[in-house]
Amino acid sequence: MPDGLPETPSASVLVVDDNQAMQQLMSYVLRGAGHHVLTARNGLEALDLLSNHPGLRLIITDLDMPILDGFGLLRQLRLRRGPPVLIITARGQKTNVEQALELGVAGVLEKPFSRRELLLAATPFLSVP
């Protein structure tokens, strides 16, 4: 695999972000690494997709979204024992990161991030056990 990243078998990932450009960028990178990607614009859409796709291996979500934000999504996922979650946050958002960690996120990806940083953060959760 390019950039010295380990190869991983295909896994399903849910990308949740109301910013279409960011959503498309992450989807492009993850699909390029061989993963099946679903997308949602907010936490409510994400919960809907999760109900219909129980095999999801990872959720990558922004925190600031309309309808149901990332924190609301994290609370719901905690109740449902959903898949691991990586959050996307702007650099310097220490309070948001602390609150998300309390809600059980598996990792934090700070914007701006590179293709490599995205794949390195996601790969441990997408490898077949």
N, C-alpha and C positions, 0 to 999 in steps of 0.2 A: 504494500500500500504506500502511496506517496507520503512524504514528510516523515517517514519512520514510524507512522502510527500503526498499532496492531490491527490486524484484520479481525472483524467480528462478523458473525453470521447475521442475517437480516433479522431485525426486531422492530416491533411497532412502537412509535413515539408519537405523543400528542404535543403539538406546539400551540401554546395559547398566548395570543398577543393581539391587541386591537390595531396595532400598527402593521398595515399590510406589507410594507417593504421589509420590515424586520421578520415578519412571519415567513415571507417568501425566501429571504436570505437563509434563515435557519433550515427551512424545508429543503432548499437546494443543496445545502451542505450535507445534511443528514441523508437525503436520498442518494447523493453522490457517493456516500459511504456504504450504500446498499441497504438502507433501512426504509421501512414502510412508514410514511408520515401522514398523520391526520392533523388538521388544523381547526382551531376555534378562535373566535374573536373576543370571547369573555368567559368567565367562570361557569356561567349557566350553560353555554354551548358545550363547554368541556365536560361537565357532568353528564349531559345528554349523550355525548360520544362515548364516555366511559361506560355508561350503562349498556350501550350497544356493542362495545368492543372490550370485553373483559380481559383479553390477552395483552393489553398495553403493558409495556415494560418500563416506560418512563414518561413523565410529564415535564415539559419545560415551559414555564409560565412567567409572564411579566406580572408585576404587582399592581400597577396602575391601569385599570381597565374599567369600562362602564358596566352597568347592570350587576355583575358580581365580580368584584376585584380579586386579585390574587390571594389576599388574606382570607376572604370568604371562601374561596376555592380550597385553600389549605385546611380551613376548619372542617369543611365538608369531607374532604379526603381523609382527614384524621378519623372522623366518625365511621367512614366506610372502609377504612384500612386499604386505601388505594395504593397504586404503584408509587415508587420513589419520585420525588419532585425536585427539580433544579429550578431556582428562581433567577430571573434576570433583573438586575437593578443597576441604577446609575452609581458611579463611583462616589464614595463619601456618604452613602445612605445608611449609616451605621444603625440608626434606630430601626429602619425597615429590616435590615439583616438580622438584628437581634430578635425582633418580633417573629420573623419567619423561622428562625432557628428554634424558638420556643414552640412553634407549631409543627416542628418535625421535618423541615426540609432536609434533603440529602446533600444539597450543595448550592453554592452561589456562583453565578457568572456575572461579572461586572462589565457594563458597557463602557466603552466600546470593547468588543472582544474579536479575536481573530477566528478564522475557520479552525485552525489547530486547537485553540483554546476551547472552542465549542465541542469538538470531537474528543479531546482529552477529558473534559468534564462529563460527557455523556457515555463514553465507552465502558466504564466499569459497570454501568447499570444495564448495558445492552449486550454484554457477553453472555453466552449460554452457560448456565450453571453446570 
